[in-house]
């Protein structure tokens, strides 16, 4: 049986150099993968390509179906960018409803606890960075995605918000078989959450490890990756 996510020879070139160079890996259903690497290593570019939002050479298949620029190929992919932009004059409800209609999704299926996102009538312009990020997380979870691509999803959240989100991610993995790739400059924050660890450097995937066989393992353990790699 093929893996749920199959990435083969993924390459993205810029005028200034490689964004991604011959990246290949497979992931099964129902895992959380921590994606680490220094700034400029290609983490965000990889997630954008997997989401079908940037052109690339090579192939990406989800559940056997090729991902390309056709929105239909991405209907079960939830993506959260590192930098979130929303119009200040819009309300929380308008933003969520817009993306729900765009994706043909029911907003009532968003698996977030009551109060995680500000009230529908609140305008984006009055929200803090962390509150805006919560709205963006809600949008990423629309439509019951089977693959979540999250670029530093808890960077702007307080500790309570972080713990709530990690709990949601584990529940989606355990109850729905959702596969998630979560990038972070400090993957140690995914201690006890990640099943797999991947490390990028200079546009290449240089390390990949399964953490599930060691319940005490964490992405920053010296027995997993070099400690300095995940500092």
C-alpha atoms as one frame of an Amber mdcrd trajectory, in Angstrom:
protein
   0.000   0.000   0.000   1.331   3.489  -0.830   2.038   5.952   1.929  -0.509
   8.716   2.512   1.899  11.512   1.524   4.472  10.739  -1.174   7.048  13.390
  -2.079   9.525  12.601  -4.858  12.444  14.738  -6.055  10.777  17.994  -5.047
  12.856  20.872  -6.393  12.297  24.618  -6.299  14.867  27.006  -7.754  15.099
  30.761  -7.290  17.402  33.210  -9.047  19.358  33.512  -5.825  19.787  29.753
  -5.442  17.960  26.610  -4.373  14.751  26.859  -2.379  14.454  23.073  -2.383
  16.810  20.540  -3.892  15.690  16.973  -4.641  13.581  16.500  -1.497  11.982
  13.049  -1.187  10.099  11.447   1.709   6.930   9.500   2.529   4.565   9.833
   5.479   1.771   7.489   6.594  -1.657   8.580   7.749  -2.092   9.647  11.341
   1.302  11.083  12.271   2.614  14.433  13.460   5.956  15.356  11.924   8.151
  18.100  13.394  10.020  20.015  10.694  13.150  21.826  11.857  16.042  23.717
  10.352  17.678  27.140  10.429  16.124  30.234   8.870  16.323  30.006   5.093
  16.694  26.226   5.095  13.533  25.703   3.018  10.908  24.832   5.635   8.339
  27.415   4.516   9.041  26.752   0.840   8.485  23.038   1.363   5.119  23.609
   3.051   3.985  26.014   0.307   4.894  23.485  -2.377   3.123  20.652  -0.555
   0.057  22.888  -0.290   0.107  23.460  -4.050   0.657  27.197  -3.607   4.038
  27.378  -5.340   5.280  25.836  -8.550   7.892  23.084  -8.311   9.585  20.240
 -10.132   9.057  16.688  -8.930   5.838  15.214  -7.586   3.608  15.351  -4.519
   0.829  12.812  -4.045  -1.730  12.717  -1.255  -3.678   9.485  -0.950  -2.461
   8.592  -4.433  -3.663  11.862  -6.004  -1.196  14.344  -7.462  -1.084  17.828
  -5.944  -0.890  20.676  -8.439  -2.240  24.201  -8.903  -5.800  22.878  -9.363
  -7.726  23.808  -6.178  -9.630  20.522  -6.380  -6.397  18.632  -5.716  -5.955
  20.555  -2.448  -9.445  20.367  -0.990  -8.373  18.192   1.945  -5.215  20.153
   2.720  -5.188  22.690   5.539  -2.398  25.255   5.343  -1.239  27.918   7.791
   1.359  30.426   6.637   4.043  31.744   8.946   2.895  35.316   8.315  -0.873
  35.804   8.458  -2.555  38.682   6.615  -6.245  39.538   7.015  -8.127  42.786
   6.284  -8.449  44.925   9.416 -11.954  46.094   8.542 -13.378  42.573   8.312
 -14.858  40.761  11.286 -13.757  37.378  12.581 -17.002  35.857  11.346 -16.633
  37.371   7.887 -13.121  35.969   7.489 -14.103  32.466   8.578 -17.322  32.510
   6.509 -15.437  33.703   3.417 -12.972  30.824   3.557 -15.703  28.346   4.481
 -17.633  29.310   1.342 -14.459  29.281  -0.739 -13.690  25.734   0.382 -17.286
  24.510   0.425 -16.885  23.717   4.120 -19.142  23.888   7.156 -17.603  26.197
   9.746 -19.331  24.232  12.500 -16.901  21.365  11.885 -13.874  23.415  13.021
 -12.481  21.369  15.950 -11.687  24.264  18.271 -13.099  24.747  21.778 -15.505
  27.574  22.477 -13.664  30.784  23.213 -10.452  29.821  21.382 -11.309  32.373
  18.674 -12.702  35.844  19.385 -16.409  36.596  18.792 -17.666  36.748  15.207
 -18.505  40.457  15.488 -15.004  41.508  16.564 -13.032  43.265  13.851  -9.640
  41.894  12.837  -8.112  45.336  13.361  -8.617  45.219  17.129  -7.067  41.767
  17.573  -3.593  41.107  18.891  -1.121  39.088  16.838  -1.932  35.970  18.834
  -5.690  36.448  18.401  -5.271  36.864  14.654  -3.222  33.678  14.584  -6.077
  31.840  16.268  -8.423  32.960  13.480  -5.906  31.710  10.909  -5.738  28.350
  12.692  -9.520  28.099  12.513  -9.365  28.752   8.758  -6.682  26.069   8.312
  -8.929  23.533  10.049 -11.964  24.189   7.823 -13.309  21.283   5.803 -11.939
  18.446   7.922  -8.533  18.306   6.197  -6.621  15.035   6.142  -3.266  16.814
   5.775  -2.276  19.847   7.847   0.724  21.967   6.834   1.457  24.368   9.679
   4.256  26.922   9.508   5.149  27.865  13.100   1.489  27.571  14.188   1.939
  28.498  17.857   4.554  31.246  17.480   2.115  33.984  18.567   0.079  31.978
  21.089   0.319  32.128  24.859   1.044  28.951  26.833  -2.629  28.094  27.294
  -3.255  28.511  23.565  -0.248  26.350  22.721  -1.332  23.506  24.978  -4.897
  23.682  23.638  -3.679  23.506  20.072  -1.323  20.585  20.676  -4.212  18.718
  22.302  -6.366  19.390  19.231  -3.610  18.173  16.923  -3.203  14.930  18.874
  -6.969  14.374  18.843  -7.125  14.868  15.069  -4.298  12.359  14.673  -5.793
   9.756  16.997  -9.484  10.046  16.085  -9.415  11.071  12.405  -6.033   9.839
  11.208  -4.952  13.357  10.201  -1.321  13.749   9.138   0.371  17.005  10.171
   3.692  18.621   9.325   4.568  21.328  11.834   7.557  23.576  11.246   9.361
  25.243  14.112  12.731  26.888  14.667  12.719  25.112  18.056  11.148  21.672
  17.577  11.702  20.912  21.265   8.354  22.622  21.832   6.802  19.563  20.174
   8.141  17.311  22.936   5.574  14.609  23.552   3.609  15.642  20.438   5.689
  14.695  17.390   5.833  11.133  16.041   8.463  11.906  13.429  11.263  14.461
  13.165  12.640  15.933   9.947  15.495  18.401   9.591  16.262  20.647   6.624
  19.430  22.495   5.708  20.192  24.526   2.588  17.064  23.354   0.770  17.694
  19.674   1.447  16.074  17.180   3.784  19.172  15.944   5.574  17.737  13.952
   8.500  14.531  12.067   9.214  13.751   9.947  12.252  10.827   7.979  13.654
  10.319   8.884  17.321   7.448   6.514  17.995   9.616   3.579  19.049  11.081
   5.511  21.972   8.399   7.091  24.184  11.029   9.274  25.849  12.482  10.561
  22.576  12.062  14.173  21.545  13.211  16.053  18.455  15.996  17.776  20.403
  17.368  14.699  22.159  21.032  14.070  21.367  20.149  10.452  20.674  17.760
  11.612  17.966  19.365  14.504  16.113  22.486  16.442  16.957  21.551  18.771
  19.808  22.843  21.841  18.047  20.636  21.064  15.049  17.493  21.583  17.139
  18.654  24.405  19.359
